[in-house]
């Protein structure tokens, strides 16, 4: 009984913090069902009266929503494949293989995580412009196949927790390094790989700055970039903007709810070994 009473303040703090995250989403959904007058009504009202369902149909027709959805899915799938392959292979070499300079390379990798992306934004843009990849999906997809330091660190820490007896026994039986990775390490690392998939999907799905920098043709726009079209120089279609934002947010929520257990397991069991 005493332990339950002691935990009450912690639950109150968590409840207040969760409300800070949930209330903006509730307001977005509520605004998506209102007209402009209701959105700017004071005092504000959470429950729309009347409910304006046409905002959703108008939002889908106002911009080429399905086209942008297809573009975003293509980029997301390619980035997920690139991040999983590149990060897992590099993490496998850093965690399982023994080669000269491995620890030094890992320290440099960790140090690179401290580098803000704004520092490398211009040099990377110059590289892709020299390669003639402006207004293509190359700058949005290719970096994922070169390995993300965060994903490499995450998977490397998880791989370090795999018992060393398993790869050693496989080597004795004549299994190649690729076979150890594919038959032993990868199947045992499903929670960590699922965390990489979820992170990669969310970051790519919500990315606005990278498509804004590299894409010029509107037929190649992503959903996050398409939201900008609801805002004009002197006005904005707020109801349709909130409706489109709700449609874009729902897939991330459903994905997280479906993979929550595996995602949390992958993060928790990563640990700090190494």
C-alpha positions, 0 to 999 in steps of 0.5 A: 500500500505504501509503495502504491502511494509513493508512486502516485506523484510519479504517475501524476507527472507522467500523466501531465507529460503525456497530456502535453503530447496528446493534446496537440494531436487531439486539437489537430483532429478536432480542427480537421473537422471544423470550418475556418470560423470554428478553428479561430473561435474564442474561447476554443471548443474541442468538439466541432459543431457542426462536424465538417467531414468534407475537409478530408475529401477536399484535402485529398482533391486539393493536392495530388494526394495519392501521387504524393503518397506513392512517392513517399512510400517508394522513398520509405521502402528504399530507405528502410532497405538501405538502413537495415542492410548497411547498418546491420552489416557494418554493425556485424563487422564491428561487433563480431569480426576482429580486424585492426583498427576496429575500435578506433573506427567505432569511436570515430563513428560514435563521435560523428553522431555529435555532428549536427546535420546542418554542418554537412548539408552544404557539402552534401548538396554540392556532391549531389549537384556535381553528380547531377542528382538534383530533382531526383530521389537519389539524395533522399535514398542513397545516404541510407545505403551508406550507413547511419551512425545511430543505427550502426551504434544501435545494432552493434550494441545489440549484436554485442549481447549475442553469446559469442559461443554461437558464431564461434561454434558456427565457424568451427562447423565451417560456416562463412562470415556471411552465413553467421550473419544471415543464419545466426545474428540476423534472426536473433536480432529481429527486435533491434532490426524492427526498431531500425525499420520503425525509426527509418520509416518515421524519419523518412515519412516526416522528413520535410527539409531534405525533399525541400532542398533536392526536389523541384518537380511537383510530381515528385513531391512527398506528402510532408512537402505537399502540405506546404501547398495548403498555405498561400502567401496571405491565407491558408486552408486550415481545415484541409491542412489539418485533415491532410496532417491527420491522414499523414499522422495516422499510419505512423500511429498504427505502425507504432501500435502494431510494433510497440512490443517488438520496438520496446524490446529492441531498444531495451535489450540493446544495452550499453555493452562494448 
